[in-house]
Amino acid sequence: MSLQQSSVHVTIYGTDYPIRGDGDSTLMYQIAQYLDEKMSEIGAGQNMKVDRIAILAALNIAEELFTERENNRNAIEKVTEECKRLSHALEEKIGGE
């Protein structure tokens, strides 16, 4: 089963772009809006070329992604350890009766 192709027009940092992709067009709008916000934050009051602003925005977003991945890994490790601890405690209770 393949995902349905969506096509949307978005504005990122004052330029309109047609974007086509798999999946939800609402998500595509949200992603474009997020990038626009990041670029606007970085470019505010700065005299930088758009490509430099885009690279800095990409680096900021990549840093957020890597941080979230690390947080998810840590959360999974904690949950896994807690499951092992509870499983061991349950085995002791069941085996001890």
ROTORNU-641923 format. One line per 3 residues: number of its first residue (from 1); their letters; for each residue x, y, z of C-alpha. Coordinates in steps of 0.02 Angstrom, whole numbers, plus 50000, padded with zeros to 5 digits. Layout:
REM residues N
NUM) a) X/Y/Z  ...
END
This chain:
REM residues 97
1) msl) 50000/50000/50000  50080/50165/49946  50050/50335/50021
4) qqs) 49949/50461/49923  50048/50601/49840  50001/50775/49902
7) svh) 50045/50938/49818  50042/51104/49912  50106/51281/49889
10) vti) 50198/51354/50038  50289/51515/50076  50458/51502/50159
13) ygt) 50551/51661/50201  50452/51761/50075  50469/51641/49929
16) dyp) 50330/51528/49865  50370/51346/49835  50266/51206/49761
19) irg) 50299/51049/49864  50246/50873/49823  50266/50727/49940
22) dgd) 50191/50572/50015  50065/50590/50152  49970/50725/50240
25) stl) 49966/50899/50161  49931/50974/50333  50095/50905/50397
28) myq) 50185/50976/50245  50114/51149/50285  50166/51132/50468
31) iaq) 50343/51084/50420  50356/51229/50298  50289/51349/50429
34) yld) 50415/51284/50556  50558/51312/50433  50492/51485/50392
37) ekm) 50487/51528/50578  50665/51464/50604  50731/51562/50456
40) sei) 50638/51718/50513  50713/51702/50688  50888/51684/50620
43) gag) 50870/51818/50487  50787/51949/50598  50892/52105/50596
46) qnm) 51034/52015/50508  51111/52061/50342  51141/51883/50281
49) kvd) 51106/51798/50117  50956/51684/50111  51063/51529/50080
52) ria) 51164/51563/50238  51004/51587/50338  50937/51423/50267
55) ila) 51097/51330/50315  51092/51399/50492  50908/51353/50507
58) aln) 50947/51177/50444  51086/51160/50573  50971/51219/50713
61) iae) 50835/51098/50661  50962/50956/50645  51024/50994/50822
64) elf) 50843/50985/50884  50821/50818/50796  50980/50744/50870
67) ter) 50932/50805/51043  50759/50727/51028  50834/50564/50967
70) enn) 50950/50559/51116  50806/50598/51234  50704/50458/51155
73) rna) 50849/50336/51172  50868/50382/51355  50681/50364/51386
76) iek) 50679/50193/51301  50827/50136/51406  50740/50192/51566
79) vte) 50577/50105/51519  50671/49948/51469  50765/49944/51635
82) eck) 50604/49974/51732  50517/49833/51637  50662/49716/51676
85) rls) 50656/49766/51860  50467/49740/51870  50478/49576/51775
88) hal) 50612/49513/51895  50509/49568/52046  50355/49482/51974
91) eek) 50453/49322/51942  50515/49324/52121  50338/49347/52188
94) igg) 50264/49212/52077  50409/49092/52104  50409/49122/52292
97) e) 50229/49067/52317
END
